[in-house]
């Protein structure tokens, strides 16, 4: 188990929850890598609901991290993730 500050009352997170967050970040990064040369209709058609959630979460958390680190490339990735999410989903991010 890993400790997560500000989590539940006991501060512990089940391992599968920690892995899910890490996997979502990896999934979002893989999609962003595919989108480097342009976001195509084929790419958008391949993105499923799980990928969309990963992009939304990556975009939100990535923007915060980018601003704290003053990193242009990280901010660009976060904004690209958010833009792709908006192209495929019309509801509020998770």
DSSP file (Angstrom, degrees, kcal/mol; ACC not computed):
  #  RESIDUE AA STRUCTURE BP1 BP2  ACC     N-H-->O    O-->H-N    N-H-->O    O-->H-N    TCO  KAPPA ALPHA  PHI   PSI    X-CA   Y-CA   Z-CA
    1    1 A X              0   0    0      0, 0.0     2,-0.4     0, 0.0    13,-0.1   0.000 360.0 360.0 360.0 149.9    0.0    0.0    0.0
    2    2 A X  E     -A   13   0A   0     11,-1.1    11,-2.1     2,-0.0     2,-0.4  -0.876 360.0-120.1-114.3 149.6    1.1    3.5   -0.6
    3    3 A X  E     -A   12   0A   0     -2,-0.4     2,-0.5     9,-0.2     9,-0.2  -0.728  25.1-169.5 -89.5 133.8    0.4    6.5    1.6
    4    4 A X    >   -     0   0    0      7,-2.4     3,-1.4    -2,-0.4     4,-0.0  -0.966  19.2-132.0-125.5 114.9   -1.5    9.4    0.0
    5    5 A X  T 3  S+     0   0    0     -2,-0.5     3,-0.0     1,-0.2     6,-0.0  -0.351  90.0  16.4 -64.3 143.5   -1.8   12.7    1.9
    6    6 A X  T 3  S+     0   0    0      2,-0.1    -1,-0.2     1,-0.1     3,-0.1   0.572 100.0 117.1  75.1   9.0   -5.2   14.1    2.2
    7    7 A X  S <  S-     0   0    0     -3,-1.4    -1,-0.1     1,-0.2     6,-0.1   0.419  73.0 -23.4 -81.9-137.9   -6.9   10.9    1.2
    8    8 A X  S >  S-     0   0    0      4,-0.3     3,-1.1     1,-0.1    -1,-0.2  -0.025  81.5 -84.8 -66.2 177.5   -9.2    8.9    3.4
    9    9 A X  T 3  S+     0   0    0      1,-0.3    -1,-0.1     2,-0.1    -3,-0.1   0.834 130.9  44.4 -56.6 -36.0   -9.2    9.2    7.2
   10   10 A X  T 3  S-     0   0    0      2,-0.2    -1,-0.3     1,-0.0     3,-0.1   0.594 104.8-128.8 -88.8  -8.6   -6.4    6.7    7.6
   11   11 A X    <   +     0   0    0     -3,-1.1    -7,-2.4     1,-0.2     2,-0.3   0.540  65.1 124.3  80.7   6.1   -4.3    8.1    4.7
   12   12 A X  E     -A    3   0A   0     -9,-0.2     2,-0.4   -11,-0.0    -4,-0.3  -0.802  43.6-158.6-106.8 145.0   -3.8    4.8    2.9
   13   13 A X  E     -A    2   0A   0    -11,-2.1   -11,-1.1    -2,-0.3     2,-0.1  -0.949  27.0-112.0-118.3 137.6   -4.7    4.0   -0.7
   14   14 A X    >>  -     0   0    0     -2,-0.4     4,-1.6   -13,-0.1     3,-1.0  -0.402  30.3-117.9 -64.4 144.8   -5.3    0.5   -2.0
   15   15 A X  H 3> S+     0   0    0      1,-0.3     4,-2.5     2,-0.2     5,-0.2   0.852 112.6  57.1 -55.2 -37.6   -2.5   -0.5   -4.5
   16   16 A X  H 3> S+     0   0    0      1,-0.2     4,-1.9     2,-0.2    -1,-0.3   0.839 105.1  51.7 -66.4 -30.1   -4.9   -0.9   -7.4
   17   17 A X  H <> S+     0   0    0     -3,-1.0     4,-1.8     2,-0.2    -1,-0.2   0.904 110.5  47.9 -69.7 -40.8   -6.1    2.7   -7.0
   18   18 A X  H  X S+     0   0    0     -4,-1.6     4,-1.8     1,-0.2    -2,-0.2   0.906 113.1  48.4 -65.3 -41.0   -2.5    3.9   -7.1
   19   19 A X  H  X S+     0   0    0     -4,-2.5     4,-3.0     1,-0.2    -1,-0.2   0.875 106.7  56.7 -66.8 -37.3   -1.8    1.8  -10.1
   20   20 A X  H  X S+     0   0    0     -4,-1.9     4,-2.4     2,-0.2    -1,-0.2   0.920 107.3  48.2 -60.9 -44.3   -4.9    3.1  -11.9
   21   21 A X  H  X S+     0   0    0     -4,-1.8     4,-1.8     2,-0.2    -1,-0.2   0.914 113.7  47.0 -62.6 -42.8   -3.7    6.7  -11.5
   22   22 A X  H  X S+     0   0    0     -4,-1.8     4,-2.0     1,-0.2    -2,-0.2   0.905 112.0  50.5 -65.7 -41.1   -0.3    5.8  -12.8
   23   23 A X  H  X S+     0   0    0     -4,-3.0     4,-2.9     1,-0.2    -2,-0.2   0.889 107.4  53.8 -64.4 -39.2   -1.8    3.8  -15.7
   24   24 A X  H  X S+     0   0    0     -4,-2.4     4,-2.6     2,-0.2    -1,-0.2   0.906 108.4  49.7 -63.2 -40.6   -4.1    6.7  -16.7
   25   25 A X  H  X S+     0   0    0     -4,-1.8     4,-2.3     2,-0.2    -1,-0.2   0.911 112.5  47.3 -62.8 -41.5   -1.1    9.0  -16.9
   26   26 A X  H  X S+     0   0    0     -4,-2.0     4,-2.2     2,-0.2    -2,-0.2   0.898 111.7  50.7 -66.1 -40.7    0.7    6.5  -19.1
   27   27 A X  H  X S+     0   0    0     -4,-2.9     4,-2.0     2,-0.2    -2,-0.2   0.927 111.3  47.9 -62.4 -45.0   -2.3    6.1  -21.3
   28   28 A X  H  X S+     0   0    0     -4,-2.6     4,-2.5     1,-0.2    -2,-0.2   0.910 110.7  51.1 -63.3 -42.6   -2.7    9.9  -21.7
   29   29 A X  H  X S+     0   0    0     -4,-2.3     4,-2.1     1,-0.2    -1,-0.2   0.884 108.3  52.6 -63.2 -38.4    1.0   10.3  -22.5
   30   30 A X  H  X S+     0   0    0     -4,-2.2     4,-1.7     2,-0.2    -1,-0.2   0.905 110.7  47.0 -63.8 -41.1    0.8    7.5  -25.2
   31   31 A X  H  X S+     0   0    0     -4,-2.0     4,-1.5     1,-0.2    -2,-0.2   0.908 110.9  51.9 -66.3 -41.6   -2.2    9.3  -26.8
   32   32 A X  H  < S+     0   0    0     -4,-2.5     4,-0.5     1,-0.2    -2,-0.2   0.874 106.4  54.4 -63.7 -36.2   -0.4   12.6  -26.7
   33   33 A X  H >< S+     0   0    0     -4,-2.1     3,-1.0     1,-0.2     4,-0.3   0.909 108.2  49.1 -62.9 -41.1    2.6   11.0  -28.4
   34   34 A X  H 3< S+     0   0    0     -4,-1.7     3,-0.5     1,-0.2    -1,-0.2   0.797 110.3  52.8 -66.1 -27.8    0.4    9.8  -31.2
   35   35 A X  T >< S+     0   0    0     -4,-1.5     3,-1.6     1,-0.2    -1,-0.2   0.455  78.7  98.0 -88.7  -1.4   -1.1   13.3  -31.5
   36   36 A X  T <  S+     0   0    0     -3,-1.0    -1,-0.2    -4,-0.5    -2,-0.1   0.859  88.1  42.7 -56.9 -37.8    2.3   15.1  -31.8
   37   37 A X  T 3  S-     0   0    0     -3,-0.5    -1,-0.3     1,-0.3     2,-0.1   0.420 134.8 -55.2 -90.6   2.4    2.0   15.3  -35.6
   38   38 A X    <   -     0   0    0     -3,-1.6     2,-0.7     2,-0.1    -1,-0.3  -0.365  50.9 -94.5 134.6 147.5   -1.6   16.3  -35.6
   39   39 A X        -     0   0    0     -2,-0.1     2,-0.2    -3,-0.1    -4,-0.1  -0.813  48.5-172.2 -92.1 114.2   -4.9   15.2  -34.2
   40   40 A X     >  -     0   0    0     -2,-0.7     4,-2.3     1,-0.1     5,-0.2  -0.618  37.8-113.7-105.3 163.9   -6.7   13.1  -36.9
   41   41 A X  H  > S+     0   0    0     -2,-0.2     4,-2.3     1,-0.2     5,-0.2   0.872 118.3  56.7 -61.6 -37.1  -10.2   11.7  -37.2
   42   42 A X  H  > S+     0   0    0      2,-0.2     4,-1.1     1,-0.2    -1,-0.2   0.915 107.4  47.6 -61.5 -42.9   -8.6    8.2  -37.0
   43   43 A X  H >> S+     0   0    0      1,-0.2     3,-0.7     2,-0.2     4,-0.6   0.940 112.1  49.0 -63.1 -47.0   -7.0    9.0  -33.7
   44   44 A X  H >< S+     0   0    0     -4,-2.3     3,-0.9     1,-0.2    -1,-0.2   0.867 107.6  55.3 -61.7 -36.7  -10.2   10.5  -32.3
   45   45 A X  H 3< S+     0   0    0     -4,-2.3    -1,-0.2     1,-0.2    -2,-0.2   0.768 104.9  54.4 -67.2 -25.1  -12.1    7.4  -33.4
   46   46 A X  H << S+     0   0    0     -4,-1.1     2,-0.6    -3,-0.7    -1,-0.2   0.594  83.7 101.0 -85.1 -11.4   -9.7    5.1  -31.5
   47   47 A X    <<  -     0   0    0     -3,-0.9     2,-0.1    -4,-0.6    -4,-0.0  -0.651  56.9-164.4 -83.4 120.4  -10.1    6.9  -28.1
   48   48 A X     >  -     0   0    0     -2,-0.6     4,-2.3     1,-0.0     5,-0.2  -0.310  38.1 -90.3 -93.2-179.7  -12.5    5.1  -25.8
   49   49 A X  H  > S+     0   0    0      1,-0.2     4,-2.3     2,-0.2     5,-0.2   0.886 126.2  52.6 -60.7 -40.6  -14.1    6.3  -22.6
   50   50 A X  H  > S+     0   0    0      1,-0.2     4,-2.1     2,-0.2    -1,-0.2   0.912 110.6  47.9 -62.8 -42.1  -11.3    5.2  -20.4
   51   51 A X  H  > S+     0   0    0      2,-0.2     4,-2.5     1,-0.2    -1,-0.2   0.891 109.4  53.8 -64.0 -39.6   -8.8    7.1  -22.6
   52   52 A X  H  X S+     0   0    0     -4,-2.3     4,-2.4     2,-0.2    -2,-0.2   0.904 108.9  48.2 -62.5 -41.8  -11.0   10.1  -22.5
   53   53 A X  H  X S+     0   0    0     -4,-2.3     4,-2.6     2,-0.2     5,-0.2   0.914 110.5  52.0 -64.2 -42.2  -11.0   10.1  -18.7
   54   54 A X  H  X S+     0   0    0     -4,-2.1     4,-2.5     1,-0.2    -2,-0.2   0.911 110.8  48.1 -60.4 -42.7   -7.3    9.7  -18.6
   55   55 A X  H  X S+     0   0    0     -4,-2.5     4,-2.7     2,-0.2    -2,-0.2   0.914 111.2  50.0 -64.6 -43.0   -6.9   12.7  -20.9
   56   56 A X  H  X S+     0   0    0     -4,-2.4     4,-2.1     2,-0.2    -2,-0.2   0.931 114.7  43.5 -62.0 -45.9   -9.2   14.9  -18.9
   57   57 A X  H  X S+     0   0    0     -4,-2.6     4,-2.6     2,-0.2     5,-0.4   0.900 114.0  50.4 -67.7 -40.3   -7.4   14.0  -15.6
   58   58 A X  H  X S+     0   0    0     -4,-2.5     4,-2.8    -5,-0.2     5,-0.3   0.907 110.2  51.1 -63.6 -41.1   -4.0   14.5  -17.2
   59   59 A X  H  X S+     0   0    0     -4,-2.7     4,-1.6    -5,-0.2    -2,-0.2   0.919 113.5  43.7 -62.4 -44.2   -5.0   17.8  -18.6
   60   60 A X  H  X S+     0   0    0     -4,-2.1     4,-1.2    -5,-0.2    -2,-0.2   0.949 122.4  35.7 -68.5 -49.5   -6.3   19.1  -15.3
   61   61 A X  H  X S+     0   0    0     -4,-2.6     4,-2.2     1,-0.2    -2,-0.2   0.867 114.8  57.4 -74.1 -34.4   -3.4   17.9  -13.1
   62   62 A X  H  X S+     0   0    0     -4,-2.8     4,-2.8    -5,-0.4    -1,-0.2   0.859 102.3  54.4 -65.3 -35.4   -0.8   18.5  -15.8
   63   63 A X  H  X S+     0   0    0     -4,-1.6     4,-2.3    -5,-0.3    -1,-0.2   0.912 109.3  48.1 -64.2 -41.5   -1.6   22.2  -16.1
   64   64 A X  H  X S+     0   0    0     -4,-1.2     4,-2.2     2,-0.2    -2,-0.2   0.939 113.7  46.2 -62.9 -47.4   -1.1   22.6  -12.4
   65   65 A X  H  X S+     0   0    0     -4,-2.2     4,-2.3     1,-0.2    -2,-0.2   0.918 112.0  52.2 -61.8 -43.8    2.2   20.8  -12.4
   66   66 A X  H  X>S+     0   0    0     -4,-2.8     5,-2.5     1,-0.2     4,-1.0   0.904 110.5  47.1 -61.1 -42.8    3.4   22.7  -15.5
   67   67 A X  H  <5S+     0   0    0     -4,-2.3    -1,-0.2     3,-0.2    -2,-0.2   0.891 112.0  50.0 -68.3 -38.4    2.6   26.1  -13.9
   68   68 A X  H  <5S+     0   0    0     -4,-2.2    -2,-0.2     1,-0.2    -1,-0.2   0.887 118.8  38.4 -64.9 -37.7    4.3   25.1  -10.7
   69   69 A X  H  <5S-     0   0    0     -4,-2.3    -1,-0.2    -5,-0.2    -2,-0.2   0.530 105.5-128.6 -88.8  -7.1    7.4   24.0  -12.6
   70   70 A X  T  <5 +     0   0    0     -4,-1.0     2,-0.6     1,-0.2    -3,-0.2   0.937  52.4 159.7  56.0  48.8    7.1   26.8  -15.1
   71   71 A X     >< -     0   0    0     -5,-2.5     4,-1.9     1,-0.2    -1,-0.2  -0.900  33.2-169.1-110.9 112.9    7.4   24.3  -17.9
   72   72 A X  H  > S+     0   0    0     -2,-0.6     4,-2.7     2,-0.2     5,-0.2   0.922  89.2  51.4 -63.2 -46.5    6.1   25.2  -21.3
   73   73 A X  H  > S+     0   0    0      1,-0.2     4,-2.1     2,-0.2    -1,-0.2   0.899 110.9  48.2 -61.4 -39.7    6.3   21.7  -22.7
   74   74 A X  H  > S+     0   0    0      2,-0.2     4,-2.3     1,-0.2    -1,-0.2   0.898 112.1  49.5 -66.3 -39.2    4.3   20.2  -19.8
   75   75 A X  H  X S+     0   0    0     -4,-1.9     4,-2.7     2,-0.2     5,-0.2   0.909 108.9  52.5 -65.8 -41.2    1.7   23.0  -20.2
   76   76 A X  H  X S+     0   0    0     -4,-2.7     4,-2.5     1,-0.2    -2,-0.2   0.923 110.4  48.2 -59.5 -44.3    1.4   22.3  -23.9
   77   77 A X  H  X S+     0   0    0     -4,-2.1     4,-2.5     2,-0.2    -2,-0.2   0.909 111.7  49.6 -62.8 -42.2    0.8   18.6  -23.2
   78   78 A X  H  X S+     0   0    0     -4,-2.3     4,-2.1     1,-0.2    -2,-0.2   0.915 113.3  45.8 -63.9 -42.8   -1.8   19.4  -20.6
   79   79 A X  H  X S+     0   0    0     -4,-2.7     4,-2.6     2,-0.2    -2,-0.2   0.877 112.1  51.4 -68.4 -37.3   -3.6   21.8  -22.9
   80   80 A X  H  X S+     0   0    0     -4,-2.5     4,-2.6    -5,-0.2     5,-0.2   0.915 109.5  50.5 -65.0 -42.1   -3.4   19.3  -25.8
   81   81 A X  H  X S+     0   0    0     -4,-2.5     4,-2.2     1,-0.2    -2,-0.2   0.918 112.9  46.4 -60.4 -43.7   -4.9   16.6  -23.6
   82   82 A X  H  X S+     0   0    0     -4,-2.1     4,-2.3     2,-0.2    -2,-0.2   0.900 111.9  50.8 -65.8 -41.4   -7.7   18.9  -22.6
   83   83 A X  H  X S+     0   0    0     -4,-2.6     4,-1.5     2,-0.2    -2,-0.2   0.915 110.8  48.0 -64.2 -42.9   -8.3   19.9  -26.2
   84   84 A X  H  X S+     0   0    0     -4,-2.6     4,-1.3     1,-0.2     3,-0.3   0.925 110.3  52.7 -63.3 -43.0   -8.5   16.3  -27.4
   85   85 A X  H >X S+     0   0    0     -4,-2.2     4,-2.4     1,-0.2     3,-0.5   0.922 108.0  51.2 -57.9 -43.7  -10.9   15.5  -24.6
   86   86 A X  H 3< S+     0   0    0     -4,-2.3    -1,-0.2     1,-0.2    -2,-0.2   0.803 105.4  56.7 -66.3 -28.1  -13.1   18.4  -25.6
   87   87 A X  H 3< S+     0   0    0     -4,-1.5    -1,-0.2    -3,-0.3    -2,-0.2   0.814 118.8  30.6 -70.5 -29.3  -13.2   17.1  -29.2
   88   88 A X  H << S+     0   0    0     -4,-1.3     2,-0.4    -3,-0.5    -2,-0.2   0.645 121.4  45.9-106.4 -16.5  -14.5   13.7  -28.2
   89   89 A X     <  -     0   0    0     -4,-2.4    -1,-0.1    -5,-0.2     4,-0.1  -0.956  48.7-172.2-128.5 147.3  -16.6   14.6  -25.1
   90   90 A X        +     0   0    0     -2,-0.4     2,-0.1     2,-0.1    -1,-0.1   0.417  63.2  82.4-115.4  -2.1  -19.1   17.3  -24.5
   91   91 A X  S    S-     0   0    0      1,-0.2    -2,-0.1     0, 0.0     2,-0.1  -0.360  92.2 -72.2 -96.9-179.3  -19.7   16.8  -20.7
   92   92 A X        -     0   0    0      1,-0.1    -1,-0.2    -2,-0.1    -2,-0.1  -0.397  57.3 -99.1 -70.9 147.8  -17.8   18.1  -17.7
   93   93 A X              0   0    0      1,-0.1    -1,-0.1   -37,-0.1   -40,-0.1  -0.295 360.0 360.0 -65.0 152.4  -14.4   16.4  -17.0
   94   94 A X              0   0    0    -41,-0.1    -1,-0.1    -3,-0.1   -41,-0.1   0.497 360.0 360.0 -70.2 360.0  -14.4   13.7  -14.3
